[in-house]
Amino acid sequence: MASVAMIDLLARRQAVPDDVSAIETLAARSIRALHAGAYDDAVIQEAIDHAYGVDWQLVRDGTYFVVTAAGTIVGAGGWSYRRTIAGAHGPDDPAAPRLSPTKDAARIRVFYVDPGYARRGIGALLLGASERGALDAGFTRAELTATIPAVPVYAAQGYEPAGGYDLPLPIGRILELRLMTKRLIPSR
């Protein structure tokens, strides 16, 4: 008799403050595994320590999502209607200024996927929810900063390159990113 592989049922929901610790752990695991080979280890570690992590403002704004499998967070990401495009805000940092949907692009922000769940559509699920949220808020364009290994992933979703974006890290290294943009089109 053939065995049947068990498929994890994925669920998406808004992130809440109680998720932050699990997302931080996921972020470090995701970055170490999925950025290996694209950045040197010192840049990865400095980025984990000082640039990556949960942007508390997105959690407070209700624009950050998690994907769970069997109750465990296996993906996280979201969008923002605020000016910040890269980096994380801590729980006590002031909110960044709001963007204007008629003049500005929404920001697609901070995506992490558990390495064991990579290439299973979790990023696309989070990106779709983010783009719908931005459209619902009146935005017609989105932009993001992509890590080097994520550029092909976003390009496959219709994002186009718009230049480099070097994020200075506190100890002096640079996290090389790519700015990408997309016109958001409402579904019919």
LUMLO-273794 format. One record per atom (N, C-alpha, C, O): residue in three letters; x, z, y. Coordinates in steps of 0.02 Angstrom, whole numbers, padded with zeros to 5 digits, always signed. Layout:
BEGIN
AlaXZY...
***
This chain:
BEGIN
Met+00042+00000-00059Met+00000+00000+00000Met+00045+00000+00062Met+00092+00039+00066Ala+00030-00043+00109Ala+00070-00049+00171Ala+00057+00011+00216Ala+00001+00034+00223Ser+00111+00035+00246Ser+00102+00090+00293Ser+00082+00063+00361Ser+00103+00008+00380Val+00043+00101+00396Val+00020+00082+00463Val+00060+00121+00514Val+00063+00182+00511Ala+00091+00086+00560Ala+00130+00120+00612Ala+00081+00152+00661Ala+00033+00121+00683Met+00095+00214+00678Met+00053+00249+00726Met+00071+00225+00797Met+00129+00225+00816Ile+00021+00207+00834Ile+00031+00184+00903Ile+00011+00241+00949Ile-00043+00268+00944Asp+00057+00258+00995Asp+00042+00310+01044Asp-00010+00284+01093Asp-00005+00229+01119Leu-00061+00324+01104Leu-00111+00307+01154Leu-00086+00331+01221Leu-00069+00389+01231Leu-00083+00285+01268Leu-00058+00300+01335Leu-00116+00314+01381Leu-00168+00282+01378Ala-00106+00363+01425Ala-00156+00380+01476Ala-00121+00385+01543Ala-00066+00412+01547Arg-00154+00359+01595Arg-00127+00363+01663Arg-00171+00409+01704Arg-00232+00408+01698Arg-00138+00449+01746Arg-00175+00493+01791Arg-00132+00507+01853Arg-00072+00492+01853Gln-00164+00536+01904Gln-00125+00556+01963Gln-00079+00613+01945Gln-00097+00657+01906Ala-00020+00613+01973Ala+00026+00669+01964Ala+00003+00728+02004Ala-00027+00721+02058Val+00016+00787+01978Val+00000+00850+02013Val+00064+00891+02018Val+00111+00879+01980Pro+00066+00940+02064Pro+00128+00979+02072Pro+00154+01009+02007Pro+00215+01016+01999Asp+00111+01028+01960Asp+00134+01057+01897Asp+00173+01006+01854Asp+00207+01026+01806Asp+00169+00941+01870Asp+00205+00890+01833Asp+00277+00882+01856Asp+00317+00851+01820Val+00295+00908+01914Val+00359+00892+01945Val+00418+00909+01900Val+00464+00868+01894Ser+00419+00965+01868Ser+00476+00983+01825Ser+00485+00933+01768Ser+00541+00911+01754Ala+00431+00914+01736Ala+00434+00865+01681Ala+00456+00797+01707Ala+00494+00762+01673Ile+00434+00778+01767Ile+00454+00713+01795Ile+00528+00714+01812Ile+00563+00664+01802Glu+00553+00770+01839Glu+00624+00775+01855Glu+00667+00766+01793Glu+00718+00732+01794Thr+00646+00797+01738Thr+00682+00790+01674Thr+00679+00718+01650Thr+00729+00690+01628Leu+00620+00688+01654Leu+00611+00618+01634Leu+00656+00573+01677Leu+00688+00528+01651Ala+00658+00585+01742Ala+00696+00544+01788Ala+00770+00542+01768Ala+00800+00489+01764Ala+00799+00599+01756Ala+00870+00602+01738Ala+00882+00565+01672Ala+00931+00528+01666Arg+00839+00576+01622Arg+00847+00542+01557Arg+00839+00466+01565Arg+00878+00428+01537Ser+00790+00445+01604Ser+00778+00374+01616Ser+00837+00341+01651Ser+00860+00288+01631Ile+00860+00372+01704Ile+00914+00344+01744Ile+00978+00338+01703Ile+01011+00286+01704Arg+00995+00391+01667Arg+01056+00389+01627Arg+01054+00332+01576Arg+01104+00297+01567Ala+00999+00324+01542Ala+00994+00274+01489Ala+00984+00204+01516Ala+01017+00157+01493Leu+00939+00196+01564Leu+00920+00128+01585Leu+00965+00099+01640Leu+00961+00040+01655His+01009+00140+01669His+01055+00115+01719His+01126+00108+01692His+01171+00083+01726Ala+01137+00132+01631Ala+01204+00127+01601Ala+01226+00054+01599Ala+01188+00011+01578Gly+01287+00043+01620Gly+01314-00025+01621Gly+01303-00061+01687Gly+01341-00107+01704Ala+01252-00042+01724Ala+01239-00073+01789Ala+01275-00036+01845Ala+01294-00066+01896Tyr+01283+00029+01837Tyr+01317+00071+01886Tyr+01367+00114+01848Tyr+01358+00128+01789Asp+01421+00134+01882Asp+01467+00178+01847Asp+01438+00249+01843Asp+01393+00267+01880Asp+01464+00287+01796Asp+01436+00354+01781Asp+01435+00400+01842Asp+01389+00439+01850Ala+01487+00395+01884Ala+01490+00438+01943Ala+01433+00422+01992Ala+01404+00468+02021Val+01418+00358+02001Val+01362+00339+02045Val+01296+00363+02016Val+01254+00389+02051Ile+01288+00353+01950Ile+01226+00376+01917Ile+01217+00451+01927Ile+01162+00473+01946Gln+01269+00490+01916Gln+01263+00562+01922Gln+01248+00583+01994Gln+01205+00626+02006Glu+01283+00553+02042Glu+01270+00570+02112Glu+01200+00550+02133Glu+01168+00586+02171Ala+01176+00494+02109Ala+01107+00472+02125Ala+01056+00520+02094Ala+01007+00537+02127Ile+01068+00543+02033Ile+01023+00593+02003Ile+01023+00657+02043Ile+00971+00686+02056Asp+01082+00678+02064Asp+01088+00741+02100Asp+01060+00739+02171Asp+01035+00789+02196His+01063+00680+02203His+01048+00678+02275His+00996+00626+02298His+00972+00631+02354Ala+00979+00578+02257Ala+00934+00525+02282Ala+00871+00518+02240Ala+00816+00509+02268Tyr+00878+00522+02175Tyr+00820+00513+02132Tyr+00783+00579+02124Tyr+00807+00633+02142Gly+00724+00574+02098Gly+00683+00633+02085Gly+00613+00620+02111Gly+00596+00565+02133Val+00574+00671+02109Val+00504+00666+02130Val+00501+00669+02206Val+00530+00713+02237Asp+00465+00622+02235Asp+00450+00625+02306Asp+00385+00665+02313Asp+00331+00639+02299Trp+00392+00726+02334Trp+00335+00771+02339Trp+00280+00743+02385Trp+00221+00758+02375Gln+00300+00704+02435Gln+00250+00677+02481Gln+00201+00632+02443Gln+00141+00634+02457Leu+00225+00592+02397Leu+00181+00549+02358Leu+00133+00589+02315Leu+00074+00571+02308Val+00158+00644+02287Val+00114+00687+02247Val+00060+00716+02293Val+00001+00716+02275Arg+00079+00741+02351Arg+00030+00769+02398Arg-00019+00717+02423Arg-00078+00731+02434Asp+00005+00655+02432Asp-00038+00601+02457Asp-00084+00573+02403Asp-00130+00535+02418Gly-00072+00591+02340Gly-00113+00565+02285Gly-00097+00493+02266Gly-00140+00459+02238Thr-00036+00471+02281Thr-00017+00402+02267Thr+00038+00397+02213Thr+00070+00345+02206Tyr+00049+00451+02177Tyr+00100+00453+02124Tyr+00064+00465+02058Tyr+00019+00507+02054Phe+00083+00429+02007Phe+00049+00430+01943Phe+00096+00449+01886Phe+00157+00440+01892Val+00068+00474+01833Val+00106+00485+01771Val+00070+00450+01715Val+00009+00441+01716Val+00108+00429+01665Val+00081+00402+01603Val+00102+00450+01549Val+00160+00471+01544Thr+00053+00469+01507Thr+00067+00516+01453Thr+00054+00483+01385Thr+00013+00438+01379Ala+00091+00507+01336Ala+00081+00489+01266Ala+00080+00555+01228Ala+00129+00592+01230Ala+00027+00568+01193Ala+00020+00631+01155Ala+00033+00691+01200Ala+00062+00741+01178Gly+00011+00687+01262Gly+00016+00743+01309Gly+00084+00750+01343Gly+00092+00795+01384Thr+00132+00707+01327Thr+00199+00710+01357Thr+00205+00655+01409Thr+00185+00598+01397Ile+00234+00671+01466Ile+00244+00621+01518Ile+00300+00574+01496Ile+00356+00595+01484Val+00283+00509+01492Val+00331+00458+01471Val+00344+00406+01526Val+00385+00361+01517Gly+00309+00413+01581Gly+00319+00368+01637Gly+00292+00399+01701Gly+00245+00438+01699Ala+00322+00381+01757Ala+00299+00406+01822Ala+00318+00356+01876Ala+00370+00324+01872Gly+00274+00349+01925Gly+00289+00304+01980Gly+00228+00298+02025Gly+00174+00320+02008Gly+00238+00268+02083Gly+00183+00262+02128Gly+00198+00219+02189Gly+00244+00178+02188Trp+00159+00230+02240Trp+00165+00191+02301Trp+00156+00238+02360Trp+00137+00296+02352Ser+00170+00212+02420Ser+00163+00254+02479Ser+00139+00214+02538Ser+00154+00155+02546Tyr+00102+00248+02581Tyr+00082+00220+02645Tyr+00124+00251+02701Tyr+00104+00253+02759Arg+00183+00276+02682Arg+00229+00307+02730Arg+00293+00266+02736Arg+00309+00226+02692Arg+00329+00277+02790Arg+00387+00236+02807Arg+00445+00240+02757Arg+00480+00190+02748Thr+00456+00295+02724Thr+00512+00303+02677Thr+00508+00250+02623Thr+00455+00239+02593Ile+00564+00216+02610Ile+00565+00165+02558Ile+00607+00184+02498Ile+00598+00157+02443Ala+00654+00231+02507Ala+00697+00251+02451Ala+00717+00324+02462Ala+00716+00350+02518Gly+00734+00357+02407Gly+00752+00428+02410Gly+00692+00472+02398Gly+00635+00447+02395Ala+00703+00535+02393Ala+00649+00582+02378Ala+00641+00633+02434Ala+00690+00652+02467His+00580+00655+02444His+00565+00710+02489His+00555+00773+02447His+00521+00771+02396Gly+00584+00828+02469Gly+00574+00891+02434Gly+00507+00922+02453Gly+00471+00896+02495Pro+00490+00977+02421Pro+00425+01009+02432Pro+00415+01034+02503Pro+00358+01042+02525Asp+00470+01048+02539Asp+00463+01075+02606Asp+00481+01025+02661Asp+00480+01042+02720Asp+00498+00964+02642Asp+00516+00913+02692Asp+00453+00890+02729Asp+00399+00887+02700Pro+00460+00874+02793Pro+00402+00849+02831Pro+00383+00779+02807Pro+00424+00742+02781Ala+00320+00762+02817Ala+00295+00696+02797Ala+00326+00642+02841Ala+00334+00652+02901Ala+00342+00586+02811Ala+00367+00529+02849Ala+00308+00497+02886Ala+00250+00506+02866Pro+00322+00461+02940Pro+00267+00428+02978Pro+00229+00380+02934Pro+00256+00350+02887Arg+00165+00371+02950Arg+00122+00324+02914Arg+00137+00252+02934Arg+00159+00238+02990Leu+00125+00208+02887Leu+00130+00137+02899Leu+00062+00110+02921Leu+00010+00142+02908Ser+00062+00053+02953Ser-00001+00019+02972Ser-00015-00037+02922Ser+00026-00083+02916Pro-00072-00034+02887Pro-00086-00087+02838Pro-00090-00157+02869Pro-00079-00207+02834Thr-00105-00162+02933Thr-00110-00228+02965Thr-00042-00256+02986Thr-00035-00316+02997Lys+00009-00213+02991Lys+00075-00236+03013Lys+00130-00226+02961Lys+00179-00264+02960Asp+00123-00176+02920Asp+00177-00156+02875Asp+00161-00171+02802Asp+00103-00184+02784Ala+00212-00169+02761Ala+00204-00175+02688Ala+00200-00105+02658Ala+00235-00059+02680Ala+00157-00097+02609Ala+00155-00034+02571Ala+00222-00027+02534Ala+00255-00077+02520Arg+00240+00033+02519Arg+00303+00046+02483Arg+00288+00062+02410Arg+00250+00108+02395Ile+00317+00023+02365Ile+00314+00039+02294Ile+00373+00085+02282Ile+00429+00069+02302Arg+00361+00142+02249Arg+00413+00195+02248Arg+00425+00224+02179Arg+00381+00226+02136Val+00485+00246+02170Val+00511+00289+02117Val+00476+00283+02049Val+00431+00321+02033Phe+00499+00235+02008Phe+00473+00225+01941Phe+00524+00250+01890Phe+00583+00234+01894Tyr+00500+00288+01842Tyr+00541+00312+01787Tyr+00503+00302+01722Tyr+00443+00315+01718Val+00538+00278+01671Val+00508+00270+01605Val+00554+00302+01554Val+00615+00293+01556Asp+00525+00339+01508Asp+00563+00370+01454Asp+00597+00314+01415Asp+00565+00265+01396Pro+00663+00319+01403Pro+00698+00266+01368Pro+00667+00248+01300Pro+00670+00191+01279Gly+00638+00297+01266Gly+00605+00284+01202Gly+00541+00244+01209Gly+00514+00219+01159Tyr+00516+00238+01270Tyr+00454+00201+01283Tyr+00467+00139+01326Tyr+00419+00107+01349Ala+00529+00122+01338Ala+00545+00064+01379Ala+00519+00000+01346Ala+00516-00005+01285Arg+00501-00047+01387Arg+00477-00113+01366Arg+00412-00109+01326Arg+00401-00149+01281Arg+00370-00061+01344Arg+00304-00056+01313Arg+00247-00062+01363Arg+00190-00047+01348Gly+00264-00085+01424Gly+00212-00096+01474Gly+00196-00037+01519Gly+00150-00041+01559Ile+00234+00017+01513Ile+00220+00076+01554Ile+00235+00061+01628Ile+00196+00079+01672Gly+00291+00028+01641Gly+00307+00010+01710Gly+00255-00036+01740Gly+00235-00028+01798Ala+00231-00084+01701Ala+00180-00130+01725Ala+00114-00093+01738Ala+00079-00109+01786Leu+00098-00045+01697Leu+00038-00004+01707Leu+00043+00035+01773Leu-00005+00036+01811Leu+00099+00066+01785Leu+00110+00103+01847Leu+00111+00057+01908Leu+00084+00073+01960Leu+00143+00000+01900Leu+00147-00048+01955Leu+00077-00075+01972Leu+00060-00081+02031Gly+00038-00090+01922Gly-00030-00114+01934Gly-00073-00063+01970Gly-00109-00080+02016Ala-00068+00000+01949Ala-00106+00054+01983Ala-00082+00062+02055Ala-00123+00073+02099Ser-00018+00055+02066Ser+00010+00061+02134Ser-00013+00004+02178Ser-00033+00016+02235Glu-00011-00056+02153Glu-00032-00114+02192Glu-00107-00110+02208Glu-00128-00126+02264Arg-00148-00088+02160Arg-00220-00080+02173Arg-00232-00027+02226Arg-00275-00036+02270Gly-00195+00027+02223Gly-00201+00080+02273Gly-00184+00055+02342Gly-00219+00069+02391Ala-00130+00016+02347Ala-00109-00012+02411Ala-00162-00061+02438Ala-00178-00060+02497Leu-00188-00104+02394Leu-00240-00151+02414Leu-00302-00113+02439Leu-00331-00130+02490Asp-00321-00062+02402Asp-00381-00022+02421Asp-00371+00011+02489Asp-00420+00024+02525Ala-00308+00026+02507Ala-00294+00057+02572Ala-00286+00005+02627Ala-00272+00022+02685Gly-00295-00059+02611Gly-00293-00112+02662Gly-00228-00149+02668Gly-00222-00192+02712Phe-00179-00135+02626Phe-00114-00170+02630Phe-00119-00238+02596Phe-00152-00245+02545Thr-00086-00287+02624Thr-00084-00354+02595Thr-00015-00373+02570Thr-00005-00426+02540Arg+00034-00330+02583Arg+00103-00341+02560Arg+00130-00276+02532Arg+00110-00221+02552Ala+00177-00284+02486Ala+00213-00226+02459Ala+00287-00241+02461Ala+00307-00299+02455Glu+00328-00189+02468Glu+00400-00197+02462Glu+00427-00138+02425Glu+00397-00084+02421Leu+00487-00149+02397Leu+00518-00096+02357Leu+00593-00106+02358Leu+00619-00159+02376Thr+00628-00053+02339Thr+00699-00058+02326Thr+00708-00053+02251Thr+00688-00004+02220Ala+00738-00105+02222Ala+00747-00108+02150Ala+00819-00092+02132Ala+00866-00114+02166Thr+00828-00054+02080Thr+00895-00045+02053Thr+00916-00111+02022Thr+00873-00153+02007Ile+00979-00121+02011Ile+01005-00184+01984Ile+00970-00201+01917Ile+00949-00258+01909Pro+00964-00154+01869Pro+00931-00174+01806Pro+00856-00186+01813Pro+00826-00216+01769Ala+00825-00162+01867Ala+00753-00171+01875Ala+00734-00236+01911Ala+00676-00255+01911Val+00783-00271+01940Val+00767-00332+01978Val+00730-00383+01934Val+00679-00409+01957Pro+00752-00398+01873Pro+00715-00447+01833Pro+00644-00423+01814Pro+00598-00463+01808Val+00636-00358+01806Val+00570-00331+01790Val+00522-00343+01847Val+00466-00366+01837Tyr+00543-00328+01908Tyr+00499-00339+01966Tyr+00490-00413+01980Tyr+00436-00434+02001Ala+00541-00453+01970Ala+00535-00525+01980Ala+00481-00554+01933Ala+00443-00598+01952Ala+00479-00529+01872Ala+00428-00551+01824Ala+00357-00533+01846Ala+00308-00562+01823Gln+00352-00483+01891Gln+00287-00462+01917Gln+00271-00493+01985Gln+00224-00473+02018Gly+00311-00542+02005Gly+00297-00579+02066Gly+00334-00557+02128Gly+00322-00582+02183Tyr+00380-00509+02122Tyr+00419-00486+02180Tyr+00477-00534+02191Tyr+00508-00558+02144Glu+00490-00547+02255Glu+00544-00593+02274Glu+00599-00555+02310Glu+00585-00507+02347Pro+00661-00576+02300Pro+00717-00543+02335Pro+00712-00551+02411Pro+00692-00603+02436Ala+00730-00498+02446Ala+00729-00499+02520Ala+00793-00471+02549Ala+00796-00455+02608Gly+00845-00464+02508Gly+00909-00440+02532Gly+00934-00378+02496Gly+00900-00351+02452Gly+00993-00357+02515Gly+01022-00297+02486Gly+00999-00235+02523Gly+00976-00239+02580Tyr+01005-00179+02490Tyr+00988-00115+02521Tyr+01035-00064+02491Tyr+01025-00042+02434Asp+01086-00045+02528Asp+01134+00004+02504Asp+01113+00073+02526Asp+01106+00087+02585Leu+01103+00117+02478Leu+01082+00186+02492Leu+01144+00230+02490Leu+01172+00241+02436Pro+01166+00256+02548Pro+01224+00300+02548Pro+01207+00366+02513Pro+01154+00395+02523Leu+01253+00388+02472Leu+01245+00452+02437Leu+01290+00504+02471Leu+01341+00486+02499Pro+01271+00567+02469Pro+01305+00619+02508Pro+01379+00628+02496Pro+01416+00648+02541Ile+01403+00613+02436Ile+01474+00625+02422Ile+01515+00564+02439Ile+01576+00564+02430Gly+01483+00511+02463Gly+01520+00453+02487Gly+01510+00389+02448Gly+01532+00336+02469Arg+01479+00393+02391Arg+01466+00332+02352Arg+01405+00297+02380Arg+01367+00324+02420Ile+01396+00235+02357Ile+01339+00194+02378Ile+01299+00175+02316Ile+01328+00155+02265Leu+01233+00183+02319Leu+01190+00159+02266Leu+01165+00090+02288Leu+01126+00084+02335Glu+01188+00039+02253Glu+01171-00030+02271Glu+01102-00047+02244Glu+01089-00043+02184Leu+01057-00064+02290Leu+00988-00082+02273Leu+00973-00151+02301Leu+01012-00179+02338Arg+00915-00178+02282Arg+00891-00242+02308Arg+00822-00231+02338Arg+00777-00203+02306Leu+00813-00254+02399Leu+00747-00254+02431Leu+00708-00313+02403Leu+00734-00369+02400Met+00645-00300+02383Met+00602-00353+02356Met+00533-00346+02387Met+00511-00292+02404Thr+00498-00403+02394Thr+00432-00403+02425Thr+00383-00445+02383Thr+00402-00487+02342Lys+00319-00431+02396Lys+00266-00468+02363Lys+00204-00468+02406Lys+00187-00418+02437Arg+00170-00524+02408Arg+00105-00528+02441Arg+00054-00503+02391Arg+00052-00527+02334Leu+00013-00455+02411Leu-00039-00427+02367Leu-00103-00467+02375Leu-00128-00478+02431Ile-00130-00489+02320Ile-00190-00529+02321Ile-00245-00492+02283Ile-00236-00475+02225Pro-00301-00479+02316Pro-00355-00443+02282Pro-00381-00482+02222Pro-00385-00543+02224Ser-00397-00446+02168Ser-00426-00480+02110Ser-00497-00499+02126Ser-00531-00466+02165Arg-00519-00552+02097Arg-00586-00578+02113Arg-00640-00545+02074Arg-00699-00561+02082
***
